[in-house]
Amino acid sequence: MVESVAAVIQSKAKITSTQLLNDALENIKSVKALDRTNRGKNYTILGTDRGPLVNLKNYRHRIFGAIVTEESLSTETLKQGLLSFFETNPRDYWPNQYVDVRNFSIHYANTDKDPRGHMVPTVAQHLAMTDKTSPDFVPPLIELATELVSFLRVTPVN
């Protein structure tokens, strides 16, 4: 049941064409579009108590979605493919992260120092890509795990 889903990861061995990228983006979108509210009837659980109703405007009540691959398009083609998807879809359907396990991670950035800026498309102001040559480079799967744990830490049960 979608109410039991906190996160989805679209895993592809290769995303080496815009069609494969679009397929992965559409798969994430299809899950994020599901009605977790049960037409406004579902509520969160706080400990053993009934909490507030599930509200999809609250990023913690949404599903975290990531795309993971071992081989990607060129960075320019990937950027254009992502931007094209972003221009034609509401932010609620955007993936939270894109990970090329050997080379980079793409996530969101927010210059307002909003702590949710890295994983929440609805508040993001920029798209950021990690740089493998940077001395501060964190392996992309470690970065994904960190973001996912951060999300799950604050996501209520419903």
C-alpha positions in Angstrom: 0.0 0.0 0.0 1.3 3.4 -0.9 0.7 4.6 2.7 3.4 2.2 3.8 6.0 3.6 1.3 8.5 6.1 2.6 11.1 6.0 -0.3 11.6 4.6 -3.7 14.9 4.2 -5.6 14.8 3.7 -9.3 17.9 1.6 -10.0 19.2 1.4 -13.6 22.5 -0.2 -14.7 22.9 2.5 -17.3 21.1 5.8 -18.2 22.9 6.4 -21.4 20.0 7.9 -23.5 17.4 10.6 -22.9 14.7 7.9 -23.2 16.2 5.9 -20.3 16.4 9.1 -18.3 12.8 10.0 -19.1 11.7 6.5 -18.1 13.4 6.7 -14.7 12.0 10.2 -14.1 8.5 9.0 -15.0 8.8 6.0 -12.7 9.6 8.3 -9.8 6.8 10.7 -10.8 4.3 7.8 -10.9 5.0 6.8 -7.3 5.1 10.4 -6.0 1.7 11.1 -7.7 -0.1 8.3 -5.7 -2.6 9.5 -3.2 -1.1 8.8 0.3 -3.9 10.6 2.0 -6.7 8.1 1.1 -8.8 11.0 -0.1 -8.1 12.9 3.1 -8.8 10.1 5.6 -5.2 9.0 6.5 -3.5 10.4 9.5 0.0 10.2 10.9 0.9 8.3 14.1 2.9 9.9 16.8 4.2 7.2 19.1 1.0 5.3 20.0 -1.3 8.3 19.4 -3.2 9.5 16.3 -1.4 12.5 14.8 -2.5 15.0 12.2 -4.0 14.1 8.8 -1.5 13.3 6.1 -0.8 16.5 4.2 1.1 16.3 0.9 2.1 20.0 1.2 4.4 18.8 4.0 7.5 17.3 2.5 7.8 14.8 5.3 4.5 13.3 4.2 5.7 12.8 0.7 7.7 9.9 -0.8 11.4 10.3 -1.2 12.5 9.3 -4.7 16.0 8.8 -6.1 17.5 7.5 -9.3 20.7 5.4 -9.0 22.8 4.3 -11.9 26.3 3.1 -12.7 26.7 4.9 -16.0 25.1 8.2 -17.0 24.7 10.5 -20.0 27.2 13.3 -20.4 26.7 15.9 -17.8 25.4 18.5 -20.3 22.9 16.0 -21.8 21.8 14.9 -18.3 21.4 18.5 -17.2 19.3 19.3 -20.2 17.1 16.2 -19.7 16.5 17.0 -16.1 15.7 20.6 -16.8 13.3 19.6 -19.5 11.5 17.3 -17.0 11.5 20.1 -14.4 10.0 22.6 -16.8 7.0 20.3 -17.6 6.3 18.7 -14.2 5.3 20.1 -10.8 8.1 20.1 -8.2 6.2 17.6 -6.1 7.1 15.0 -8.8 10.8 15.7 -9.1 13.2 13.1 -7.8 15.0 14.1 -4.6 18.4 12.9 -5.8 20.2 11.5 -8.9 23.2 9.3 -8.2 25.8 8.0 -10.6 27.5 5.7 -8.1 31.0 6.1 -9.5 31.1 9.7 -10.5 28.6 12.2 -9.0 25.4 13.0 -7.2 22.9 15.6 -8.3 20.8 17.2 -5.6 19.2 20.6 -4.9 20.7 23.6 -3.2 19.1 26.5 -1.4 21.0 29.7 -0.8 18.6 30.7 2.0 20.3 28.1 4.3 17.0 26.1 4.5 18.2 22.8 6.0 15.8 21.0 3.7 17.3 22.5 0.5 19.3 19.4 -0.4 16.5 17.0 -0.7 13.3 18.9 -1.1 12.6 20.0 -4.6 9.7 22.3 -3.6 12.0 24.7 -1.7 15.2 24.3 -3.8 16.6 27.2 -5.7 19.4 25.5 -7.6 20.5 22.2 -9.0 24.0 21.1 -7.7 26.3 18.3 -8.8 29.2 16.9 -6.7 32.7 17.1 -8.1 34.7 13.9 -8.0 38.0 15.9 -8.1 37.1 18.0 -5.0 39.0 17.1 -1.8 35.6 17.2 0.0 34.1 14.6 -2.4 31.8 12.2 -0.7 31.1 8.9 -2.5 27.6 9.3 -4.1 26.1 6.3 -2.4 27.2 7.6 1.0 25.6 10.9 0.1 22.4 9.2 -0.9 22.3 7.1 2.3 22.9 10.3 4.3 20.0 12.1 2.6 17.7 9.1 2.9 18.4 8.6 6.6 17.9 12.3 7.2 14.5 12.1 5.4 13.4 8.9 7.2 14.4 10.4 10.6 11.7 13.1 10.3 9.1 11.3 8.3 6.1 10.3 10.4 4.4 6.9 10.2 0.9 6.8 8.6 
